[in-house]
């Protein structure tokens, strides 16, 4: 997967290779992600997965620079 840049925008482009080359861990829908976008997505997925299991309801989360910016049950989001 081709990344727009490394951790910071001034860095050159980078690539990310999945552990299992035959299976991508996720699908990019639009654009080219950066390294931080990938880290944010992985962290958000882990929080959503654990919170949904604990609460028994879908959960939504927002991350910025690998820190949670918000999370709540998806049924209360509007």
N, CA, C and O atoms as a CHARMM CRD file, in Angstrom:
* protein
*
  312
    1    1 UNK  N      0.85000  -1.15600   0.00000 PROA 1      0.00000
    2    1 UNK  CA     0.00000   0.00000   0.00000 PROA 1      0.00000
    3    1 UNK  C      0.90600   1.23200   0.00000 PROA 1      0.00000
    4    1 UNK  O      1.85700   1.32600   0.77600 PROA 1      0.00000
    5    2 UNK  N      0.59100   2.15100  -0.87200 PROA 2      0.00000
    6    2 UNK  CA     1.37900   3.36700  -0.99200 PROA 2      0.00000
    7    2 UNK  C      0.83400   4.41100  -0.01900 PROA 2      0.00000
    8    2 UNK  O     -0.36600   4.68700  -0.01800 PROA 2      0.00000
    9    3 UNK  N      1.70000   4.99100   0.80600 PROA 3      0.00000
   10    3 UNK  CA     1.29100   6.00500   1.76900 PROA 3      0.00000
   11    3 UNK  C      1.69600   7.38300   1.27400 PROA 3      0.00000
   12    3 UNK  O      2.74000   7.55200   0.64500 PROA 3      0.00000
   13    4 UNK  N      0.85800   8.35700   1.56600 PROA 4      0.00000
   14    4 UNK  CA     1.08500   9.73300   1.11500 PROA 4      0.00000
   15    4 UNK  C      2.39400  10.29100   1.66800 PROA 4      0.00000
   16    4 UNK  O      3.14600  10.94300   0.94200 PROA 4      0.00000
   17    5 UNK  N      2.66900  10.04100   2.94200 PROA 5      0.00000
   18    5 UNK  CA     3.92000  10.45800   3.57200 PROA 5      0.00000
   19    5 UNK  C      4.10800   9.66600   4.85000 PROA 5      0.00000
   20    5 UNK  O      3.24100   8.88700   5.24700 PROA 5      0.00000
   21    6 UNK  N      5.24600   9.87200   5.49000 PROA 6      0.00000
   22    6 UNK  CA     5.53400   9.18500   6.74300 PROA 6      0.00000
   23    6 UNK  C      4.73300   9.79100   7.88800 PROA 6      0.00000
   24    6 UNK  O      3.57200  10.16000   7.70700 PROA 6      0.00000
   25    7 UNK  N      5.33700   9.89300   9.05300 PROA 7      0.00000
   26    7 UNK  CA     4.64800  10.43100  10.22100 PROA 7      0.00000
   27    7 UNK  C      4.26900  11.89200  10.03900 PROA 7      0.00000
   28    7 UNK  O      3.20700  12.31300  10.49700 PROA 7      0.00000
   29    8 UNK  N      5.10700  12.66500   9.38600 PROA 8      0.00000
   30    8 UNK  CA     4.86700  14.09700   9.18800 PROA 8      0.00000
   31    8 UNK  C      4.82900  14.43300   7.70000 PROA 8      0.00000
   32    8 UNK  O      5.48500  13.77000   6.89600 PROA 8      0.00000
   33    9 UNK  N      4.05500  15.47100   7.32700 PROA 9      0.00000
   34    9 UNK  CA     3.90200  15.81500   5.90800 PROA 9      0.00000
   35    9 UNK  C      5.20400  16.15900   5.18000 PROA 9      0.00000
   36    9 UNK  O      5.27800  16.00800   3.96100 PROA 9      0.00000
   37   10 UNK  N      6.22000  16.61300   5.89700 PROA 10     0.00000
   38   10 UNK  CA     7.47400  16.96500   5.21800 PROA 10     0.00000
   39   10 UNK  C      8.30000  15.73500   4.84100 PROA 10     0.00000
   40   10 UNK  O      9.30200  15.85700   4.13600 PROA 10     0.00000
   41   11 UNK  N      7.89300  14.56000   5.30000 PROA 11     0.00000
   42   11 UNK  CA     8.62800  13.34000   4.97900 PROA 11     0.00000
   43   11 UNK  C      8.20000  12.80000   3.62100 PROA 11     0.00000
   44   11 UNK  O      7.09900  13.07800   3.14500 PROA 11     0.00000
   45   12 UNK  N      9.07900  12.03200   3.01300 PROA 12     0.00000
   46   12 UNK  CA     8.77900  11.46500   1.69400 PROA 12     0.00000
   47   12 UNK  C      7.72200  10.36600   1.78500 PROA 12     0.00000
   48   12 UNK  O      7.35600   9.92200   2.87400 PROA 12     0.00000
   49   13 UNK  N      7.25100   9.94700   0.63800 PROA 13     0.00000
   50   13 UNK  CA     6.23100   8.89300   0.60000 PROA 13     0.00000
   51   13 UNK  C      6.78300   7.60200   1.19000 PROA 13     0.00000
   52   13 UNK  O      7.99500   7.40200   1.26300 PROA 13     0.00000
   53   14 UNK  N      5.88000   6.74100   1.60400 PROA 14     0.00000
   54   14 UNK  CA     6.27500   5.48300   2.22600 PROA 14     0.00000
   55   14 UNK  C      5.37000   4.37500   1.70900 PROA 14     0.00000
   56   14 UNK  O      4.39200   4.63700   1.00900 PROA 14     0.00000
   57   15 UNK  N      5.69300   3.16200   2.05200 PROA 15     0.00000
   58   15 UNK  CA     4.83300   2.02900   1.72800 PROA 15     0.00000
   59   15 UNK  C      4.59100   1.21000   2.98700 PROA 15     0.00000
   60   15 UNK  O      5.40800   1.21300   3.90800 PROA 15     0.00000
   61   16 UNK  N      3.48200   0.52100   3.01900 PROA 16     0.00000
   62   16 UNK  CA     3.14500  -0.38300   4.11200 PROA 16     0.00000
   63   16 UNK  C      2.82200  -1.73400   3.50100 PROA 16     0.00000
   64   16 UNK  O      2.06100  -1.82200   2.53700 PROA 16     0.00000
   65   17 UNK  N      3.39100  -2.76800   4.05400 PROA 17     0.00000
   66   17 UNK  CA     3.18700  -4.11600   3.55300 PROA 17     0.00000
   67   17 UNK  C      2.47500  -4.94500   4.62300 PROA 17     0.00000
   68   17 UNK  O      2.96100  -5.03000   5.75100 PROA 17     0.00000
   69   18 UNK  N      1.33100  -5.56000   4.29400 PROA 18     0.00000
   70   18 UNK  CA     0.62400  -6.37700   5.28800 PROA 18     0.00000
   71   18 UNK  C      1.43200  -7.62500   5.65200 PROA 18     0.00000
   72   18 UNK  O      2.24300  -8.11500   4.86500 PROA 18     0.00000
   73   19 UNK  N      1.19100  -8.11800   6.85000 PROA 19     0.00000
   74   19 UNK  CA     1.87700  -9.33400   7.29200 PROA 19     0.00000
   75   19 UNK  C      1.55400 -10.51500   6.38700 PROA 19     0.00000
   76   19 UNK  O      2.41400 -11.35400   6.12000 PROA 19     0.00000
   77   20 UNK  N      0.31500 -10.57600   5.91800 PROA 20     0.00000
   78   20 UNK  CA    -0.10500 -11.61100   4.98200 PROA 20     0.00000
   79   20 UNK  C     -0.32100 -10.93700   3.62100 PROA 20     0.00000
   80   20 UNK  O     -1.38200 -10.35400   3.39700 PROA 20     0.00000
   81   21 UNK  N      0.65600 -11.00100   2.70900 PROA 21     0.00000
   82   21 UNK  CA     0.54100 -10.29500   1.42700 PROA 21     0.00000
   83   21 UNK  C     -0.69200 -10.67100   0.60700 PROA 21     0.00000
   84   21 UNK  O     -1.10500  -9.90000  -0.25800 PROA 21     0.00000
   85   22 UNK  N     -1.28100 -11.81800   0.85300 PROA 22     0.00000
   86   22 UNK  CA    -2.45600 -12.23900   0.11500 PROA 22     0.00000
   87   22 UNK  C     -3.75000 -11.65200   0.66500 PROA 22     0.00000
   88   22 UNK  O     -4.81600 -11.83400   0.07700 PROA 22     0.00000
   89   23 UNK  N     -3.66300 -10.95000   1.78600 PROA 23     0.00000
   90   23 UNK  CA    -4.87900 -10.42000   2.42000 PROA 23     0.00000
   91   23 UNK  C     -4.60300  -9.02400   2.96600 PROA 23     0.00000
   92   23 UNK  O     -3.80800  -8.85800   3.89000 PROA 23     0.00000
   93   24 UNK  N     -5.25800  -8.03100   2.39700 PROA 24     0.00000
   94   24 UNK  CA    -5.13700  -6.66200   2.89500 PROA 24     0.00000
   95   24 UNK  C     -5.96500  -6.52800   4.18000 PROA 24     0.00000
   96   24 UNK  O     -7.08000  -7.04700   4.23600 PROA 24     0.00000
   97   25 UNK  N     -5.45200  -5.84900   5.21100 PROA 25     0.00000
   98   25 UNK  CA    -6.20500  -5.72800   6.46500 PROA 25     0.00000
   99   25 UNK  C     -7.41100  -4.79800   6.36400 PROA 25     0.00000
  100   25 UNK  O     -8.32500  -4.88100   7.18400 PROA 25     0.00000
  101   26 UNK  N     -7.42400  -3.91400   5.36500 PROA 26     0.00000
  102   26 UNK  CA    -8.54500  -3.01300   5.14100 PROA 26     0.00000
  103   26 UNK  C     -8.48100  -2.48500   3.72400 PROA 26     0.00000
  104   26 UNK  O     -7.48700  -2.67100   3.02300 PROA 26     0.00000
  105   27 UNK  N     -9.54100  -1.83200   3.31300 PROA 27     0.00000
  106   27 UNK  CA    -9.62800  -1.30500   1.95100 PROA 27     0.00000
  107   27 UNK  C     -9.62600   0.21600   1.99900 PROA 27     0.00000
  108   27 UNK  O    -10.37800   0.81000   2.77200 PROA 27     0.00000
  109   28 UNK  N     -8.79600   0.85000   1.18700 PROA 28     0.00000
  110   28 UNK  CA    -8.77300   2.29700   1.07400 PROA 28     0.00000
  111   28 UNK  C     -9.88900   2.68700   0.10400 PROA 28     0.00000
  112   28 UNK  O     -9.90500   2.23000  -1.03900 PROA 28     0.00000
  113   29 UNK  N    -10.81100   3.51900   0.55100 PROA 29     0.00000
  114   29 UNK  CA   -11.96000   3.89400  -0.25900 PROA 29     0.00000
  115   29 UNK  C    -11.65800   5.11800  -1.11700 PROA 29     0.00000
  116   29 UNK  O    -12.09900   5.19600  -2.26400 PROA 29     0.00000
  117   30 UNK  N    -10.91100   6.07000  -0.57100 PROA 30     0.00000
  118   30 UNK  CA   -10.65500   7.30200  -1.31300 PROA 30     0.00000
  119   30 UNK  C     -9.30600   7.89300  -0.88500 PROA 30     0.00000
  120   30 UNK  O     -9.00500   7.96600   0.30700 PROA 30     0.00000
  121   31 UNK  N     -8.51700   8.30300  -1.84300 PROA 31     0.00000
  122   31 UNK  CA    -7.25700   8.98300  -1.55700 PROA 31     0.00000
  123   31 UNK  C     -6.13200   8.05200  -1.15300 PROA 31     0.00000
  124   31 UNK  O     -6.23300   6.83000  -1.26700 PROA 31     0.00000
  125   32 UNK  N     -5.06400   8.65900  -0.67900 PROA 32     0.00000
  126   32 UNK  CA    -3.89100   7.91800  -0.21600 PROA 32     0.00000
  127   32 UNK  C     -3.65800   8.26200   1.25200 PROA 32     0.00000
  128   32 UNK  O     -3.43400   9.42800   1.57900 PROA 32     0.00000
  129   33 UNK  N     -3.70600   7.27300   2.14300 PROA 33     0.00000
  130   33 UNK  CA    -3.52300   7.56000   3.56300 PROA 33     0.00000
  131   33 UNK  C     -2.05900   7.86700   3.89300 PROA 33     0.00000
  132   33 UNK  O     -1.14900   7.51700   3.14100 PROA 33     0.00000
  133   34 UNK  N     -1.86000   8.52200   5.02000 PROA 34     0.00000
  134   34 UNK  CA    -0.51500   8.72300   5.54000 PROA 34     0.00000
  135   34 UNK  C     -0.25500   7.65700   6.59700 PROA 34     0.00000
  136   34 UNK  O     -1.15800   6.90600   6.96400 PROA 34     0.00000
  137   35 UNK  N      0.96200   7.59500   7.07800 PROA 35     0.00000
  138   35 UNK  CA     1.32500   6.65000   8.13300 PROA 35     0.00000
  139   35 UNK  C      0.44900   6.88000   9.36000 PROA 35     0.00000
  140   35 UNK  O     -0.04200   5.92200   9.95500 PROA 35     0.00000
  141   36 UNK  N      0.24700   8.14300   9.74500 PROA 36     0.00000
  142   36 UNK  CA    -0.59600   8.44200  10.91000 PROA 36     0.00000
  143   36 UNK  C     -2.03900   8.03500  10.68500 PROA 36     0.00000
  144   36 UNK  O     -2.70500   7.60400  11.62600 PROA 36     0.00000
  145   37 UNK  N     -2.54600   8.15800   9.45800 PROA 37     0.00000
  146   37 UNK  CA    -3.91000   7.70800   9.16400 PROA 37     0.00000
  147   37 UNK  C     -4.05100   6.21800   9.45000 PROA 37     0.00000
  148   37 UNK  O     -5.06200   5.77700   9.99800 PROA 37     0.00000
  149   38 UNK  N     -3.04500   5.45200   9.08200 PROA 38     0.00000
  150   38 UNK  CA    -3.07100   4.00000   9.32800 PROA 38     0.00000
  151   38 UNK  C     -3.05200   3.71900  10.83300 PROA 38     0.00000
  152   38 UNK  O     -3.80700   2.87500  11.31700 PROA 38     0.00000
  153   39 UNK  N     -2.18900   4.42700  11.57400 PROA 39     0.00000
  154   39 UNK  CA    -2.12800   4.23400  13.03100 PROA 39     0.00000
  155   39 UNK  C     -3.44100   4.64200  13.70000 PROA 39     0.00000
  156   39 UNK  O     -3.91300   3.95600  14.60600 PROA 39     0.00000
  157   40 UNK  N     -4.03400   5.75600  13.25900 PROA 40     0.00000
  158   40 UNK  CA    -5.32200   6.19500  13.80900 PROA 40     0.00000
  159   40 UNK  C     -6.40500   5.15200  13.55200 PROA 40     0.00000
  160   40 UNK  O     -7.19100   4.84200  14.44600 PROA 40     0.00000
  161   41 UNK  N     -6.44900   4.61700  12.35100 PROA 41     0.00000
  162   41 UNK  CA    -7.45900   3.61100  12.00900 PROA 41     0.00000
  163   41 UNK  C     -7.29100   2.35300  12.85800 PROA 41     0.00000
  164   41 UNK  O     -8.27700   1.78900  13.33200 PROA 41     0.00000
  165   42 UNK  N     -6.06300   1.91700  13.04800 PROA 42     0.00000
  166   42 UNK  CA    -5.81400   0.71200  13.85700 PROA 42     0.00000
  167   42 UNK  C     -6.21100   0.93900  15.31100 PROA 42     0.00000
  168   42 UNK  O     -6.82900   0.07300  15.93100 PROA 42     0.00000
  169   43 UNK  N     -5.86100   2.09500  15.85300 PROA 43     0.00000
  170   43 UNK  CA    -6.20400   2.40100  17.24800 PROA 43     0.00000
  171   43 UNK  C     -7.71800   2.54400  17.41500 PROA 43     0.00000
  172   43 UNK  O     -8.28600   2.04500  18.38700 PROA 43     0.00000
  173   44 UNK  N     -8.36800   3.22100  16.47400 PROA 44     0.00000
  174   44 UNK  CA    -9.82300   3.39500  16.55100 PROA 44     0.00000
  175   44 UNK  C    -10.53000   2.04300  16.46300 PROA 44     0.00000
  176   44 UNK  O    -11.49100   1.79500  17.19100 PROA 44     0.00000
  177   45 UNK  N    -10.05700   1.17400  15.57800 PROA 45     0.00000
  178   45 UNK  CA   -10.66700  -0.14900  15.43700 PROA 45     0.00000
  179   45 UNK  C    -10.57800  -0.91900  16.75600 PROA 45     0.00000
  180   45 UNK  O    -11.54900  -1.55200  17.17000 PROA 45     0.00000
  181   46 UNK  N     -9.43300  -0.86800  17.40700 PROA 46     0.00000
  182   46 UNK  CA    -9.26500  -1.58600  18.67400 PROA 46     0.00000
  183   46 UNK  C    -10.21500  -1.03700  19.73900 PROA 46     0.00000
  184   46 UNK  O    -10.84400  -1.81200  20.46000 PROA 46     0.00000
  185   47 UNK  N    -10.32700   0.29300  19.84800 PROA 47     0.00000
  186   47 UNK  CA   -11.23300   0.89400  20.82200 PROA 47     0.00000
  187   47 UNK  C    -12.68300   0.52000  20.52200 PROA 47     0.00000
  188   47 UNK  O    -13.42500   0.13900  21.42700 PROA 47     0.00000
  189   48 UNK  N    -13.08600   0.62700  19.26100 PROA 48     0.00000
  190   48 UNK  CA   -14.46100   0.30300  18.86300 PROA 48     0.00000
  191   48 UNK  C    -14.77200  -1.16400  19.13700 PROA 48     0.00000
  192   48 UNK  O    -15.84500  -1.49300  19.64300 PROA 48     0.00000
  193   49 UNK  N    -13.84500  -2.02600  18.80600 PROA 49     0.00000
  194   49 UNK  CA   -14.06000  -3.46300  19.00600 PROA 49     0.00000
  195   49 UNK  C    -14.23400  -3.78800  20.49300 PROA 49     0.00000
  196   49 UNK  O    -15.16900  -4.49700  20.86500 PROA 49     0.00000
  197   50 UNK  N    -13.34400  -3.27500  21.34200 PROA 50     0.00000
  198   50 UNK  CA   -13.42000  -3.56000  22.78000 PROA 50     0.00000
  199   50 UNK  C    -14.64800  -2.91100  23.42400 PROA 50     0.00000
  200   50 UNK  O    -15.32200  -3.54500  24.23600 PROA 50     0.00000
  201   51 UNK  N    -14.94500  -1.66000  23.07300 PROA 51     0.00000
  202   51 UNK  CA   -16.09300  -0.97100  23.65900 PROA 51     0.00000
  203   51 UNK  C    -17.40500  -1.61500  23.22600 PROA 51     0.00000
  204   51 UNK  O    -18.32300  -1.74700  24.03600 PROA 51     0.00000
  205   52 UNK  N    -17.50700  -2.01400  21.96900 PROA 52     0.00000
  206   52 UNK  CA   -18.72300  -2.65900  21.47900 PROA 52     0.00000
  207   52 UNK  C    -18.95900  -3.98000  22.20700 PROA 52     0.00000
  208   52 UNK  O    -20.09700  -4.31900  22.53100 PROA 52     0.00000
  209   53 UNK  N    -17.89800  -4.71500  22.46000 PROA 53     0.00000
  210   53 UNK  CA   -18.02200  -5.97200  23.20100 PROA 53     0.00000
  211   53 UNK  C    -18.45600  -5.70500  24.63800 PROA 53     0.00000
  212   53 UNK  O    -19.33100  -6.39600  25.16000 PROA 53     0.00000
  213   54 UNK  N    -17.85700  -4.71800  25.27100 PROA 54     0.00000
  214   54 UNK  CA   -18.17300  -4.40400  26.66200 PROA 54     0.00000
  215   54 UNK  C    -19.58600  -3.84100  26.82300 PROA 54     0.00000
  216   54 UNK  O    -20.27600  -4.16400  27.79000 PROA 54     0.00000
  217   55 UNK  N    -20.01600  -3.00400  25.88100 PROA 55     0.00000
  218   55 UNK  CA   -21.32000  -2.34800  25.99100 PROA 55     0.00000
  219   55 UNK  C    -22.45400  -3.11200  25.31400 PROA 55     0.00000
  220   55 UNK  O    -23.62800  -2.86800  25.59500 PROA 55     0.00000
  221   56 UNK  N    -22.10000  -4.03700  24.42200 PROA 56     0.00000
  222   56 UNK  CA   -23.11400  -4.80800  23.71300 PROA 56     0.00000
  223   56 UNK  C    -23.87700  -3.99500  22.68600 PROA 56     0.00000
  224   56 UNK  O    -25.02200  -4.32100  22.37200 PROA 56     0.00000
  225   57 UNK  N    -23.27000  -2.94600  22.15700 PROA 57     0.00000
  226   57 UNK  CA   -23.90900  -2.08100  21.15700 PROA 57     0.00000
  227   57 UNK  C    -22.82400  -1.52900  20.23300 PROA 57     0.00000
  228   57 UNK  O    -21.66500  -1.44700  20.64000 PROA 57     0.00000
  229   58 UNK  N    -23.16300  -1.15100  19.01200 PROA 58     0.00000
  230   58 UNK  CA   -22.15600  -0.55700  18.12500 PROA 58     0.00000
  231   58 UNK  C    -21.57800   0.72700  18.74400 PROA 58     0.00000
  232   58 UNK  O    -22.27000   1.45500  19.45400 PROA 58     0.00000
  233   59 UNK  N    -20.32300   0.97900  18.46300 PROA 59     0.00000
  234   59 UNK  CA   -19.61500   2.14300  19.01000 PROA 59     0.00000
  235   59 UNK  C    -18.92000   2.87300  17.86900 PROA 59     0.00000
  236   59 UNK  O    -18.44900   2.25300  16.91600 PROA 59     0.00000
  237   60 UNK  N    -18.86100   4.19400  17.97800 PROA 60     0.00000
  238   60 UNK  CA   -18.13200   5.02100  17.00900 PROA 60     0.00000
  239   60 UNK  C    -16.98900   5.71500  17.74400 PROA 60     0.00000
  240   60 UNK  O    -17.11600   6.05300  18.92100 PROA 60     0.00000
  241   61 UNK  N    -15.87000   5.92700  17.04600 PROA 61     0.00000
  242   61 UNK  CA   -14.72000   6.58100  17.66100 PROA 61     0.00000
  243   61 UNK  C    -14.03700   7.49900  16.66300 PROA 61     0.00000
  244   61 UNK  O    -14.10000   7.28800  15.45200 PROA 61     0.00000
  245   62 UNK  N    -13.39100   8.51100  17.18800 PROA 62     0.00000
  246   62 UNK  CA   -12.61600   9.44300  16.38300 PROA 62     0.00000
  247   62 UNK  C    -11.22800   9.55400  17.00100 PROA 62     0.00000
  248   62 UNK  O    -11.09000   9.72200  18.21300 PROA 62     0.00000
  249   63 UNK  N    -10.20200   9.46000  16.15900 PROA 63     0.00000
  250   63 UNK  CA    -8.82600   9.57300  16.63600 PROA 63     0.00000
  251   63 UNK  C     -8.10800  10.67400  15.88200 PROA 63     0.00000
  252   63 UNK  O     -8.37900  10.91400  14.70500 PROA 63     0.00000
  253   64 UNK  N     -7.19200  11.34200  16.56500 PROA 64     0.00000
  254   64 UNK  CA    -6.34300  12.35800  15.95100 PROA 64     0.00000
  255   64 UNK  C     -4.94200  12.17100  16.50700 PROA 64     0.00000
  256   64 UNK  O     -4.72300  12.29700  17.71100 PROA 64     0.00000
  257   65 UNK  N     -4.00500  11.87300  15.63800 PROA 65     0.00000
  258   65 UNK  CA    -2.60400  11.65700  16.02000 PROA 65     0.00000
  259   65 UNK  C     -2.47400  10.59500  17.10700 PROA 65     0.00000
  260   65 UNK  O     -1.78400  10.78900  18.10700 PROA 65     0.00000
  261   66 UNK  N     -3.14200   9.48600  16.89200 PROA 66     0.00000
  262   66 UNK  CA    -3.08600   8.27900  17.71600 PROA 66     0.00000
  263   66 UNK  C     -3.62200   8.50400  19.13500 PROA 66     0.00000
  264   66 UNK  O     -3.27300   7.76500  20.05500 PROA 66     0.00000
  265   67 UNK  N     -4.46100   9.51300  19.30900 PROA 67     0.00000
  266   67 UNK  CA    -5.11900   9.77300  20.58900 PROA 67     0.00000
  267   67 UNK  C     -6.62400   9.83400  20.35300 PROA 67     0.00000
  268   67 UNK  O     -7.07600  10.44600  19.38500 PROA 67     0.00000
  269   68 UNK  N     -7.40500   9.19900  21.23500 PROA 68     0.00000
  270   68 UNK  CA    -8.85200   9.25200  21.03900 PROA 68     0.00000
  271   68 UNK  C     -9.36800  10.68000  21.20700 PROA 68     0.00000
  272   68 UNK  O     -9.05700  11.34700  22.19400 PROA 68     0.00000
  273   69 UNK  N    -10.14900  11.13800  20.25000 PROA 69     0.00000
  274   69 UNK  CA   -10.74700  12.46400  20.31100 PROA 69     0.00000
  275   69 UNK  C    -12.20800  12.35200  20.74500 PROA 69     0.00000
  276   69 UNK  O    -12.82200  13.34900  21.12800 PROA 69     0.00000
  277   70 UNK  N    -12.75500  11.16200  20.68700 PROA 70     0.00000
  278   70 UNK  CA   -14.12800  10.94000  21.12500 PROA 70     0.00000
  279   70 UNK  C    -14.55800   9.52100  20.85100 PROA 70     0.00000
  280   70 UNK  O    -14.07400   8.88600  19.91400 PROA 70     0.00000
  281   71 UNK  N    -15.47000   9.02200  21.66900 PROA 71     0.00000
  282   71 UNK  CA   -16.04000   7.68800  21.46300 PROA 71     0.00000
  283   71 UNK  C    -17.37600   7.64300  22.19400 PROA 71     0.00000
  284   71 UNK  O    -17.52600   8.20100  23.28100 PROA 71     0.00000
  285   72 UNK  N    -18.33000   6.97700  21.58600 PROA 72     0.00000
  286   72 UNK  CA   -19.63700   6.81500  22.20200 PROA 72     0.00000
  287   72 UNK  C    -20.42100   5.72800  21.49000 PROA 72     0.00000
  288   72 UNK  O    -20.10700   5.37200  20.35400 PROA 72     0.00000
  289   73 UNK  N    -21.43900   5.20200  22.15200 PROA 73     0.00000
  290   73 UNK  CA   -22.28300   4.21600  21.46200 PROA 73     0.00000
  291   73 UNK  C    -22.86700   4.83400  20.19000 PROA 73     0.00000
  292   73 UNK  O    -23.36400   5.96000  20.22300 PROA 73     0.00000
  293   74 UNK  N    -22.81200   4.12600  19.10000 PROA 74     0.00000
  294   74 UNK  CA   -23.27100   4.63500  17.81500 PROA 74     0.00000
  295   74 UNK  C    -24.76800   4.92400  17.80800 PROA 74     0.00000
  296   74 UNK  O    -25.23300   5.74700  17.02000 PROA 74     0.00000
  297   75 UNK  N    -25.51800   4.26400  18.66800 PROA 75     0.00000
  298   75 UNK  CA   -26.97700   4.49200  18.69600 PROA 75     0.00000
  299   75 UNK  C    -27.31500   5.88100  19.20400 PROA 75     0.00000
  300   75 UNK  O    -28.43400   6.34700  18.99200 PROA 75     0.00000
  301   76 UNK  N    -26.38000   6.56500  19.87200 PROA 76     0.00000
  302   76 UNK  CA   -26.65100   7.91500  20.37700 PROA 76     0.00000
  303   76 UNK  C    -26.07300   8.97900  19.44900 PROA 76     0.00000
  304   76 UNK  O    -26.26200  10.17100  19.69100 PROA 76     0.00000
  305   77 UNK  N    -25.37600   8.57200  18.39700 PROA 77     0.00000
  306   77 UNK  CA   -24.79500   9.53400  17.45500 PROA 77     0.00000
  307   77 UNK  C    -25.86600   9.99100  16.46700 PROA 77     0.00000
  308   77 UNK  O    -26.67800   9.18900  16.00400 PROA 77     0.00000
  309   78 UNK  N    -25.86000  11.27000  16.15400 PROA 78     0.00000
  310   78 UNK  CA   -26.82400  11.79300  15.17000 PROA 78     0.00000
  311   78 UNK  C    -26.15100  12.75300  14.26100 PROA 78     0.00000
  312   78 UNK  O    -26.78800  13.30400  13.36400 PROA 78     0.00000
